[in-house]
Amino acid sequence: MSNKQDVSVIKDHQPISEVKAQLDKFEPVDIDFDESVLSDGDRQALAKLVQAAKLMDEIFLRQVYAQNVDLRDALTAANTPDNAILKAYFDVNFGPFDRLEDDKPFINTGTHKPEGANYYPADMTKTEFEEWVTNHPEDADALRGFFTVIRRDGEKLVAVPYSEAYQEFLEPAAKLLREAAALTENASLKTYLTSRADAFLSNDYYQSDMDWMDLKDHTIEIVIGPYETYEDELFGYKAAFECFITLVDADASQKLKAVGQYLNELEKRLPIPDAHKNFNRGSESP
């Protein structure tokens, strides 16, 4: 393996001492769990879900910055102590921009993180997008949608569904979710994992979101897919892929049941117009 950086990809970087000081602000923590609370089927399903979670990381890496994969490859190939530090901090930030320092670049210090991350063409302005939407109202919903990326097609701006843009990761992720669904004994988790697998391929997440709300008597708690839109600082339209896998705290969940039976009553009392109240959130609302 080469010990030289790919200078065509990595032009420069902050002093290693500064990068290490930032990296040292983070403390690796091993999060353990009690396997005895899991059935054999759930234990096997959990392993499948962890594999699927790693695919979400690969998608998010590409959503953050167009050059991320090339940068990661170059950092991995350059097997030196300095590059190990750069690679470690790159992994923490999912890119070369320091999230603790308002996205200041610590690799290729003359660059900047696009406001729209890699959801839009890097050279696309807000005005260009808004003018295109105004002139092509039939495409507005897709262009502004949570689950599309915007790309250029000649003179056009086109919306590419996540199911197409990230197909190489979503297809194996869907397969893993279906395999996990077949392994778990919990009916509601089985339903959610199956419908979320379908969503990865159809780009329609509504039903699987409803199925997540109806999870019941499950031990594995998982959130997987595109959710938060904070990474899109241009418009806040585009959802980032992520995954959280936890185990349900049975004692605490039992206490919450006292609140759960009053969900509709709480909804009635929200200080918002009735038109915005939703009494069909799902019967369990985990």
N, C-alpha and C positions, 0 to 999 in steps of 0.2 A: 504494500500500500504506500502511495506517495506521501512524503512529508512536506510537500510544497502546496501552498494554497493555489487554487485556481484564480489567478489574478484577473481573468476576464469576468469573473463573477464577484469576487471580493476585492475591492479596490483598496480599502483601508479599514481601520477600526479604532475605537477608543483605546487609550492605554489599558493594557490588561489589568493593571492594578485597580483601575476605576471599575472595570467590568466585574472583577472579582469582588470588589466592595459591594456592588449591587447584588451580586449572586449570594453573597454571605448574609444578606438580609432575609433570605429564605432558609428555612430549616426543614430538611426532609423528614417526613413522619410516616412511619409504618402504621397503617390502620388495619387492625386485626378484627376478626369477628368470630363468633361462636358457631362453628359448623354444626354443632349438635342440634341447633334449632331448625336445620334444613332437612327435608326428606332427601332420599337418594336422588329422586328425580329433579328436585329443585337444585341440588348441589351440581348436578350435571348441566342443568339449564343455566345456572349462574356462570359457569365457565364459558358457555356460548355467548352470553350477554356481554361478558368482558371483552371477548373477541370483537363483537359488534361495536362496542364502545371505542375500541382502538381505530376502527374504520371512521367513526365520527371525527376523531382527532385528525385523520388524514384529510377529510373534507374541510374542516375548519382551517387547517394550515393553508389550504388553497384559497379559502374565502378571504383570509386576512390580507394577503399580499401576493401579487402575481409572480414575484421572483422567489418565493419561499422555498419551493422544492429545489431549485437550482442552488440556492444558498445552503440549504441543509446538506445536499449532496457534496458540495465543495468543502464544507466544514467537516463532514464525516471522512472524506478522502484525505484531508490534511491532518494526519495523525500526530499532532504535537501537543505538549502540555498547554500552550497558549490556546490552541484551537479547541482543546477539550473544555476550557473555561468559556470560550465564545459559544461553543455548541450547547453547553449546559444552559447558558443564559438565553440563548436563542430558543431552546426548548421550553423554558419557563414562559417566555413571552409569545410563543408561537410566531416568531419572526424577529427581525433585526431592530425592532423599535421598542424602547424601554417604556413599559406601561407604568412604571413608577415615576417617570420623568416626562409625562405628557408626550409619550411616543417619540422621544428624542432618539435618533438612530445611533446605535453603538457599533454597527457594521455599516460600511459605506456611508460615512458621516455626512456626505454631501447630498444625500437623498432625503426624502420625506415620505411619510405614510400618506397615501391618498385618502382624502376624506371618505370616499366611498369604498375604501378597502379594495377588494377585487370583485366586488359585485357589479361594477360598472367599468367601462373603458377608462384607463388611467388619465387620458387626456380629455375626457368628457366633462364639460362644465354643467353646473346646475341650470344655467339659462338654456343651454343646448337641449338638455333633457326635457325641460318644461315646454320649450317651443315645439319639440317633436311630439310630445303628448297632446298639446293643444291642436296641432295640425293633423294628428292621427288618433282621434278620440276612440275609434274602434279598438285600438290597442292599449288604451289607458289602463284597464284593469290588470292586464298581464304585465305591463311595464312597471306598474306600481305594486304589483303583488309581492307578498312576503316570500314566495317560494320560486322566484325566478332570478336569474342573473341577466344583466344587460350586456350585449355584445354588438359590435359593428358588423354589418353585412354590406360592404361597399359604402354607400351614402346613408344607409338606413341604421336605425337603432332597433334591435330585435330583442325580445324577451325569450330566454332559453329556460325551460322548466328545470328545476333542480334534478328531477328524475332523469333528465337527459344529460345535464351538465356534469353530474356526479355519478353517472350510471355505473362506472367501474367499481365504485365503493358501495353504492346503494343496493345493487343486485346481490353481492355476497352478504351484505348486512341483512337484507330481507331473508335470505336463506338461513342465516344463523338465528334470526328471530323465530322463524317457523320451526326450526329444529328445537329451540328452547321451548316453544309452545307445546311441542309434542312430548317434551320431557316433564313439564310441570304438571302436578295434579290439580292445581287451582284453576277452576273454570274461568273466573274473571280475568286472571292473568293470561291464560291461554287465549281468550278472546282478544285482549288488548294486543298481545304480541303478534297475533295473526293479522289484525287490522292495521297495525303499524307497519308490518311487512308489506301489506298491500299498498299503504300510503307511500312508502318509499318508491314504489314503481308507478303509481298513478298520479302522484303529486297532489292528491286530495287528502288532507290530514284531518278533516272534520270528524269523521266517524271514529277514528282512533283516539282523538282527543276526548270524545264522549265516553269511549270505552275505558280510557284511563280514569276518568271521573268515577266510573262505576266499579273500580277495583274493590274487592271485598274479601276479607279473611285470607289475605295473601301474606306471605312472609317476605318475598322479594319485592322491593319497591324500586321501580326503574322509570326514569324519564329519559327518552332518547329521541332525537330528531332535531328539526330546526325550530328554535323558540325566540330567544332574545334578539332584538334589533339594534343594540347599542353599537355594534361594530360598524354599522352603516351610519357614519357621522355626516353624510351628505344629505340624506333624506330621512333616515330611520325607517326605511321600508323593509329591508331585506333581513331575513331571519338567519341566525347562525346555528350551525349544527353543534350539538353538545350531548353529553350523556352523564347522568348521575345514577349510580346503583347503590342502594342501601338495603338494610334489612329493617323490617317494621319492628318498632318498640311496642310489643303487645300491651304492656301495662299502660303506657301513655295513650295508646290508641283507644283503649277501653274508656279512659277518662274523657276523651274527646267525643264519644258517642252522645254524651249529655248535651253537647253543643250541636252536633249534627242534626238532631231531630228538629231543631229550630231554624234550619237554613232559610226556609221560605219566609219565616217571620222576620229574620234579620234582613233579608233582601227587601221586604216591604218597607223597612225603616231606613234604608240607605238614603242619604240626602241628595238624590238625583231624580230627574223626571221619571215618571212611571214608564215612559216609552223605552227607557234604557235599562229597566230592571229585567232580570232573567231568572225565571222560576224553573228552568229546565237544565240546570247545570249538571245534573247527574245525581243519583240518589245517595252516593257515598261521599263524594268530594274529598278524596284523600289529601 
